[in-house]
Amino acid sequence: MVKGVRKQDFWVYDTYPCSKFSISVESIKVIIENEILYQALDMLSGKRLEIILLSYFVELTDKEIGKIMSIPKSSVQYNRNVALQQMRKMMEEYTKE
């Protein structure tokens, strides 16, 4: 080591652009920066994906989503819960590997 130079003077902090993934349903397009989340969303059926996007990315209420999709509020709740369970299972399996 050179006299007067500390080891930490050689450390470099680099930032690299994150890969971005796009997922869309109808007129909703969402950019996702987390690959695991993208994979979990990508495996959902169209109806459940749309409900998740409208719930969490567009931030609509179950009543508003039901009106848009012409389904009862209870169906929105049920399909969102099933979708979240599917996503959780997939993400847990992915992180175990």
N, C-alpha and C positions, 0 to 999 in steps of 0.2 A: 504494500500500500504506500502511496506517495505521502510524504510527510505533510500535514496540514489539510489533507483531503479526507473527508469522512466517507464511510461506506454509503450512507444514505444520499450523498451527492450524486451517486450513479443511478439512482432509481428514477425511473421514468413512468409517468402515468399516461397511458394512451387511452383514448376513447375511440371506439369504432362505431360506425353507424349500425344500428340494429336492423336486422332483416325485418321487413314489414310484410304482412300478409293481408290480403283483401278478401272479404267475404261479403256476399250480398244476396238479398232476397228482394224481388220486386224492385222498388225504388230505394231500398235501404242498402247503403254501402258502408261498411265499417272497415277501418284499417286497424289491424291487431299486431302488436309488436312482440307478443309472447307466443312462441311456436306451440307450446303445449296447449294453451288456451285455443289457439287456432285449430289444432287437430281435434280437440274436443268439440268445438262448434261445428267443424266440417263434417263430423260423423252423424250429426242430428238430421232427422227428417226435415223436410221443408217447413212443415207446419210448426214443429217445435223450435226450429231455428228462428223462424220469424217471430215467435212469441218471446224467445230469449232476447233477440235483437231489439224488439220493441220495448220490452221490460227494462233492460239494463243499459242499452245504448241510446235509445230514443227517450227513455224514462216515461213511458205512458203507463197509465193505470190499467188494471185488469178490465175495468169497464170500457175504457177507450179501445183497448186491444180487441175485446169481444165485439165491439161495434164495427171496427175496421174489418175483422175477419168473419163477421156474421156468425159468431158462435157465442154460447152463454159464458158469462164470467167464470162459472165453475169449471168449464172446459179449459179456459185459459189457465186457471190455477192448477188444475190437474196436469195438463201438458207441460207447464213450466216446471212443476215438481218432478215429473218423470224425466224431463230433459236434464235438469240439474243432477239428478241421481245418475243418469247415464254419463254425464260429463265428469262427475266426481269419480266414478268407477274407472273410466278411461284414464283420467289424470293420475289416479293412484297407481294403476298398473304401469303407466308410462314412467313414473318416477321411481318405481321399484327396480327397474332395469338398469 
